[in-house]
Amino acid sequence: MVLPNTLLFPNSLLPLYIFEERYREMLAHCLERSRMFCIAQVKPGLSDATEDDDFFHVAGLGLIRACIGNQDGTSHLMLQGLARVRLMNFIQHEPFRVAQIQELESKGGNPVEAEALSAKVLELCRDAKETGNELQEVLNKQFSHTHDPEIISDFVAQAFVQDPMQRQEILEELSVCERLRKIIACLKK
């Protein structure tokens, strides 16, 4: 699914409303098979992707965790991010795109540095609460279960980074430490 200003990070949830006919067909296809599809972002200045070069080929692979079909054929669903992927060979274009994918694995780097950077990210998120951000309770729940810098980077990027191009840059960054640095720079703005 190619959307403007929308990305799916691993370890995050994305609610979607499916109403376009091609995406209704894609959803039915996915529900009959693996319950997975990718979210790719349209490039800046475009509202729709008519050509394969109109969108970024690093995308988020998601699993349909819940899907509620409406009587009018539309659906509400919750997509859980599983992995960063590169869209490779497109084997179908109509009515929806189907591509071969390659998983892009994160590079952990220095664990001490990653821990320190993720602690700084969480500190900046806590500071956001003081300015009225209501995500703090969600963050507290999420991070009471994990201290993994990779999970922290993905969750915070999904929840806090607003600029679509910065989000794309973070999604494409495979180094966890560099990803955390980019998030820190975004949060400081």
Residue frames as qw, qx, qy, qz and C-alpha x, y, z in Angstrom:
[[0.000, 0.893, 0.450, 0.000, 0.00, 0.00, 0.00],
 [0.432, 0.174, 0.015, 0.885, 1.47, 3.33, -1.06],
 [0.203, -0.859, -0.468, 0.054, 0.31, 6.30, 1.02],
 [0.243, 0.705, -0.133, 0.653, 1.28, 9.95, 1.36],
 [0.158, -0.614, 0.412, -0.654, 2.93, 10.96, 4.66],
 [0.862, -0.334, 0.174, -0.340, 2.42, 7.53, 6.22],
 [0.410, 0.454, -0.783, 0.112, 4.96, 4.96, 7.36],
 [0.894, -0.392, -0.080, -0.202, 4.93, 1.84, 9.48],
 [0.067, 0.660, -0.704, 0.252, 7.86, 1.16, 11.79],
 [0.624, -0.061, -0.774, 0.093, 8.66, -2.26, 13.22],
 [0.332, -0.232, -0.707, 0.579, 7.40, -2.75, 16.78],
 [0.182, 0.174, 0.181, -0.951, 4.62, -0.20, 16.27],
 [0.298, 0.510, 0.804, -0.076, 0.91, -0.17, 15.52],
 [0.074, 0.134, -0.288, -0.945, -0.83, 1.73, 12.75],
 [0.439, 0.486, 0.666, -0.357, -4.62, 2.03, 12.48],
 [0.016, -0.113, 0.581, 0.806, -5.88, 2.20, 8.90],
 [0.565, 0.468, 0.426, -0.529, -9.21, 2.81, 7.22],
 [0.259, -0.056, 0.791, 0.551, -9.48, 0.93, 3.93],
 [0.454, 0.590, 0.383, -0.547, -11.93, 2.47, 1.46],
 [0.330, 0.574, -0.495, -0.563, -10.33, 2.52, -2.02],
 [0.936, 0.187, -0.012, -0.300, -11.43, -0.40, -4.20],
 [0.657, 0.496, -0.546, 0.158, -7.87, -1.48, -5.05],
 [0.005, 0.422, -0.733, 0.533, -6.96, -1.61, -1.36],
 [0.782, -0.098, 0.303, -0.535, -10.18, -3.47, -0.54],
 [0.911, 0.312, -0.253, -0.094, -9.04, -6.10, -3.02],
 [0.386, 0.528, -0.648, 0.391, -5.54, -6.07, -1.53],
 [0.411, -0.368, 0.579, -0.600, -6.93, -6.51, 1.98],
 [0.922, 0.052, 0.111, -0.368, -9.07, -9.48, 0.89],
 [0.760, 0.461, -0.442, 0.118, -6.01, -10.99, -0.80],
 [0.127, 0.516, -0.669, 0.520, -3.89, -10.52, 2.34],
 [0.622, -0.267, 0.449, -0.583, -6.54, -11.90, 4.70],
 [0.956, 0.172, -0.068, -0.229, -6.80, -15.06, 2.57],
 [0.767, 0.398, -0.397, 0.310, -3.04, -15.59, 2.75],
 [0.598, 0.067, -0.487, 0.633, -0.39, -14.30, 5.15],
 [0.302, -0.871, -0.377, 0.094, -2.29, -11.34, 6.71],
 [0.475, -0.522, 0.114, 0.699, 0.73, -9.16, 5.82],
 [0.503, 0.743, 0.249, 0.364, 1.38, -6.21, 3.56],
 [0.522, -0.110, -0.073, 0.843, 3.80, -3.28, 3.29],
 [0.045, 0.949, 0.262, -0.167, 3.29, 0.44, 3.74],
 [0.569, 0.088, 0.186, 0.796, 5.45, 2.59, 1.45],
 [0.032, -0.749, -0.239, 0.618, 5.49, 6.38, 1.41],
 [0.514, 0.768, 0.282, 0.256, 4.77, 8.50, -1.66],
 [0.545, 0.028, -0.019, 0.838, 7.64, 10.84, -2.53],
 [0.051, -0.581, -0.280, 0.763, 7.26, 14.55, -1.69],
 [0.187, 0.363, -0.287, -0.867, 5.15, 16.64, -4.02],
 [0.364, -0.053, -0.794, -0.484, 3.02, 13.70, -5.16],
 [0.607, -0.181, 0.329, -0.700, -0.40, 12.71, -3.86],
 [0.943, 0.082, 0.251, -0.204, -0.48, 9.29, -5.53],
 [0.314, -0.482, 0.737, 0.355, 2.04, 6.85, -6.94],
 [0.799, 0.481, 0.024, -0.360, 1.32, 6.01, -10.55],
 [0.683, 0.535, -0.483, 0.117, 4.86, 4.82, -11.31],
 [0.871, -0.273, -0.307, 0.268, 7.24, 2.67, -9.27],
 [0.494, 0.191, -0.211, 0.822, 9.63, 5.62, -8.92],
 [0.241, -0.656, -0.154, -0.699, 6.90, 7.74, -7.28],
 [0.727, -0.638, 0.027, -0.252, 7.43, 6.17, -3.84],
 [0.127, -0.670, 0.713, -0.165, 10.24, 5.08, -1.53],
 [0.796, 0.124, -0.565, -0.178, 11.21, 1.44, -1.81],
 [0.250, 0.061, -0.804, 0.536, 12.20, 1.07, 1.84],
 [0.557, -0.402, -0.269, -0.675, 8.94, 0.30, 3.58],
 [0.346, -0.277, 0.728, -0.523, 7.44, -1.24, 6.69],
 [0.455, -0.094, -0.840, -0.280, 6.09, -4.79, 6.62],
 [0.400, -0.213, 0.446, -0.772, 3.02, -5.21, 8.79],
 [0.139, -0.190, -0.972, -0.004, 0.77, -7.96, 10.11],
 [0.450, -0.415, -0.262, -0.746, -2.98, -7.39, 10.21],
 [0.058, 0.055, -0.833, 0.548, -3.73, -7.87, 13.92],
 [0.268, 0.490, 0.695, -0.453, -7.40, -6.90, 13.74],
 [0.058, -0.047, -0.532, -0.843, -9.80, -6.13, 10.93],
 [0.302, 0.474, 0.659, -0.500, -13.40, -4.98, 11.16],
 [0.121, 0.225, 0.665, 0.702, -15.34, -5.01, 7.90],
 [0.286, 0.327, 0.302, -0.849, -18.16, -2.52, 7.45],
 [0.583, 0.482, 0.634, -0.164, -21.40, -3.11, 5.53],
 [0.425, 0.855, -0.040, -0.296, -20.33, -0.64, 2.85],
 [0.892, 0.369, -0.076, 0.251, -17.23, -2.72, 2.03],
 [0.143, 0.783, -0.423, 0.432, -14.78, -0.49, 3.87],
 [0.843, -0.274, -0.408, 0.217, -12.68, -1.80, 6.74],
 [0.240, -0.866, 0.357, -0.254, -10.90, -0.59, 9.85],
 [0.935, 0.011, -0.287, 0.206, -7.75, -2.48, 10.68],
 [0.419, -0.840, 0.343, 0.050, -4.78, -2.44, 13.00],
 [0.808, 0.474, -0.286, 0.202, -1.43, -3.16, 11.39],
 [0.675, -0.680, 0.225, 0.177, 1.51, -4.25, 13.55],
 [0.379, 0.805, -0.453, -0.046, 4.95, -3.40, 12.18],
 [0.974, -0.167, 0.119, 0.098, 7.20, -6.43, 11.84],
 [0.715, -0.169, 0.309, 0.604, 10.24, -5.40, 9.79],
 [0.167, 0.750, -0.262, -0.584, 11.97, -2.90, 7.54],
 [0.747, 0.217, 0.584, 0.231, 11.99, -4.15, 3.98],
 [0.042, 0.451, -0.432, -0.780, 13.19, -3.15, 0.56],
 [0.746, 0.488, 0.331, -0.309, 10.66, -3.56, -2.24],
 [0.388, -0.333, 0.682, 0.523, 12.49, -5.33, -5.04],
 [0.025, -0.036, -0.761, -0.647, 10.90, -6.78, -8.15],
 [0.529, 0.216, 0.288, -0.768, 7.31, -5.81, -8.79],
 [0.136, 0.037, 0.955, 0.261, 5.47, -8.88, -10.03],
 [0.036, 0.665, 0.727, 0.170, 2.04, -7.24, -10.17],
 [0.104, 0.048, -0.051, 0.992, 0.82, -3.65, -10.57],
 [0.499, -0.132, -0.132, -0.847, -2.96, -3.93, -10.89],
 [0.165, -0.857, -0.307, -0.379, -5.28, -3.77, -9.11],
 [0.465, -0.859, 0.215, -0.014, -2.63, -3.40, -6.38],
 [0.361, 0.693, -0.618, 0.088, 1.13, -3.79, -6.33],
 [0.941, -0.317, 0.114, 0.038, 2.83, -7.02, -5.33],
 [0.317, 0.793, -0.503, 0.135, 6.60, -7.03, -4.92],
 [0.845, -0.073, -0.412, 0.333, 9.32, -9.36, -3.78],
 [0.293, -0.913, 0.143, -0.244, 10.85, -8.03, -0.58],
 [0.662, 0.222, -0.518, 0.495, 14.19, -8.16, 1.17],
 [0.566, -0.780, -0.250, 0.090, 14.27, -7.77, 4.95],
 [0.314, 0.690, -0.311, 0.573, 16.63, -5.03, 6.12],
 [0.742, -0.457, -0.420, 0.253, 18.18, -6.02, 9.41],
 [0.197, -0.958, 0.117, -0.174, 19.29, -3.45, 11.95],
 [0.665, 0.298, -0.455, 0.513, 22.92, -3.14, 12.98],
 [0.597, -0.719, -0.340, 0.102, 23.20, -2.90, 16.75],
 [0.288, 0.740, -0.294, 0.533, 26.67, -1.40, 17.02],
 [0.237, 0.230, -0.677, 0.658, 28.12, -0.61, 20.43],
 [0.428, -0.554, -0.707, -0.097, 25.56, -1.75, 23.05],
 [0.357, -0.473, -0.389, 0.705, 26.74, 0.77, 25.68],
 [0.015, -0.104, 0.216, 0.971, 26.36, 3.64, 23.22],
 [0.311, -0.343, -0.686, -0.561, 22.95, 2.36, 22.09],
 [0.420, -0.559, -0.669, 0.253, 21.76, 2.15, 25.71],
 [0.240, -0.398, -0.187, 0.865, 22.93, 5.70, 26.43],
 [0.106, -0.029, -0.419, -0.901, 21.29, 7.05, 23.27],
 [0.375, -0.453, -0.736, -0.335, 18.01, 5.26, 23.99],
 [0.361, -0.539, -0.544, 0.532, 18.06, 6.66, 27.56],
 [0.081, -0.247, 0.059, 0.964, 18.42, 10.16, 26.06],
 [0.247, -0.245, -0.640, -0.685, 15.48, 9.50, 23.71],
 [0.419, -0.545, -0.725, 0.030, 13.32, 8.43, 26.64],
 [0.290, -0.433, -0.318, 0.792, 14.41, 11.49, 28.64],
 [0.065, 0.065, -0.296, -0.951, 13.36, 13.77, 25.77],
 [0.362, -0.382, -0.730, -0.436, 10.04, 11.94, 25.53],
 [0.395, -0.544, -0.627, 0.394, 9.47, 12.43, 29.25],
 [0.148, -0.293, -0.061, 0.943, 10.22, 16.13, 28.81],
 [0.176, -0.216, -0.576, -0.769, 7.52, 16.23, 26.13],
 [0.333, -0.554, -0.761, 0.058, 4.98, 15.28, 28.82],
 [0.251, -0.496, -0.322, 0.767, 5.70, 18.55, 30.57],
 [0.104, 0.197, -0.285, -0.932, 4.62, 20.36, 27.41],
 [0.638, 0.205, 0.231, -0.705, 1.29, 18.53, 27.36],
 [0.460, 0.271, -0.761, -0.367, 2.07, 15.40, 25.36],
 [0.789, -0.206, 0.251, -0.521, -0.41, 12.65, 26.24],
 [0.825, 0.288, -0.481, -0.067, 1.72, 9.78, 24.95],
 [0.051, -0.580, 0.702, -0.410, 3.61, 9.48, 28.23],
 [0.743, -0.172, 0.498, -0.413, 1.31, 6.83, 29.68],
 [0.917, 0.380, -0.054, -0.110, 1.64, 4.76, 26.51],
 [0.431, 0.660, -0.556, 0.262, 5.42, 5.14, 26.64],
 [0.368, -0.491, 0.657, -0.438, 5.55, 4.10, 30.28],
 [0.895, 0.036, 0.339, -0.288, 3.58, 0.93, 29.50],
 [0.810, 0.549, -0.209, 0.012, 5.61, 0.14, 26.38],
 [0.399, 0.631, -0.561, 0.357, 9.00, 0.60, 27.99],
 [0.600, -0.480, 0.511, -0.386, 8.20, -1.14, 31.26],
 [0.958, 0.088, 0.257, -0.088, 8.45, -4.32, 29.16],
 [0.834, 0.327, 0.089, 0.435, 11.59, -3.58, 27.15],
 [0.267, -0.843, 0.182, 0.430, 14.80, -1.59, 27.25],
 [0.702, 0.167, 0.497, 0.482, 15.89, -2.70, 23.77],
 [0.080, -0.524, 0.149, 0.835, 17.30, 0.36, 21.93],
 [0.014, 0.068, 0.747, 0.661, 16.03, -0.91, 18.57],
 [0.120, -0.608, -0.782, -0.069, 12.45, -1.25, 19.82],
 [0.171, -0.705, -0.289, 0.625, 12.65, 2.12, 21.56],
 [0.103, -0.308, 0.385, 0.864, 13.89, 3.80, 18.38],
 [0.060, -0.268, -0.793, -0.544, 11.09, 2.35, 16.25],
 [0.179, -0.672, -0.704, 0.140, 8.32, 3.04, 18.72],
 [0.172, -0.667, -0.149, 0.709, 9.40, 6.63, 19.39],
 [0.085, -0.145, 0.525, 0.834, 9.91, 7.36, 15.68],
 [0.099, -0.452, -0.806, -0.369, 6.38, 6.14, 14.95],
 [0.260, -0.735, -0.593, 0.201, 4.84, 8.09, 17.84],
 [0.289, -0.767, -0.120, 0.560, 6.85, 11.33, 17.98],
 [0.266, -0.254, 0.453, 0.812, 8.56, 12.16, 14.68],
 [0.440, 0.649, 0.422, -0.455, 6.09, 14.18, 12.65],
 [0.272, 0.689, -0.390, -0.547, 8.00, 15.22, 9.52],
 [0.941, 0.257, 0.148, -0.163, 7.42, 12.58, 6.80],
 [0.636, 0.646, -0.386, 0.172, 10.90, 12.92, 5.27],
 [0.148, -0.596, 0.687, -0.388, 12.63, 12.65, 8.64],
 [0.819, -0.106, 0.451, -0.339, 10.52, 9.57, 9.35],
 [0.888, 0.449, -0.093, -0.035, 11.57, 8.05, 6.01],
 [0.320, 0.702, -0.565, 0.292, 15.23, 8.80, 6.76],
 [0.446, -0.436, 0.664, -0.412, 14.91, 7.11, 10.16],
 [0.923, 0.122, 0.254, -0.262, 13.15, 4.10, 8.63],
 [0.783, 0.568, -0.240, 0.087, 15.95, 3.69, 6.09],
 [0.004, -0.725, 0.616, -0.308, 18.72, 3.98, 8.73],
 [0.872, -0.058, -0.485, -0.041, 19.93, 0.48, 9.62],
 [0.411, 0.178, -0.601, 0.662, 22.36, 1.51, 12.38],
 [0.431, -0.696, -0.573, 0.045, 20.42, 1.61, 15.65],
 [0.432, -0.481, -0.176, 0.743, 22.81, 4.20, 17.12],
 [0.109, 0.030, 0.338, 0.934, 22.51, 6.47, 14.08],
 [0.266, -0.554, -0.664, -0.426, 18.74, 6.01, 14.11],
 [0.454, -0.676, -0.472, 0.337, 18.64, 7.09, 17.77],
 [0.327, -0.284, 0.043, 0.900, 20.82, 10.12, 16.98],
 [0.051, -0.281, -0.517, -0.807, 18.39, 11.17, 14.24],
 [0.393, -0.656, -0.628, -0.143, 15.46, 10.77, 16.63],
 [0.448, -0.537, -0.295, 0.651, 17.24, 12.85, 19.28],
 [0.170, -0.055, 0.243, 0.953, 17.79, 15.62, 16.72],
 [0.233, -0.465, -0.607, -0.600, 14.08, 15.53, 15.80],
 [0.482, -0.652, -0.572, 0.129, 12.95, 15.55, 19.41],
 [0.408, -0.373, -0.165, 0.817, 15.18, 18.49, 20.28],
 [0.016, 0.235, 0.370, 0.899, 13.47, 20.59, 17.61]]
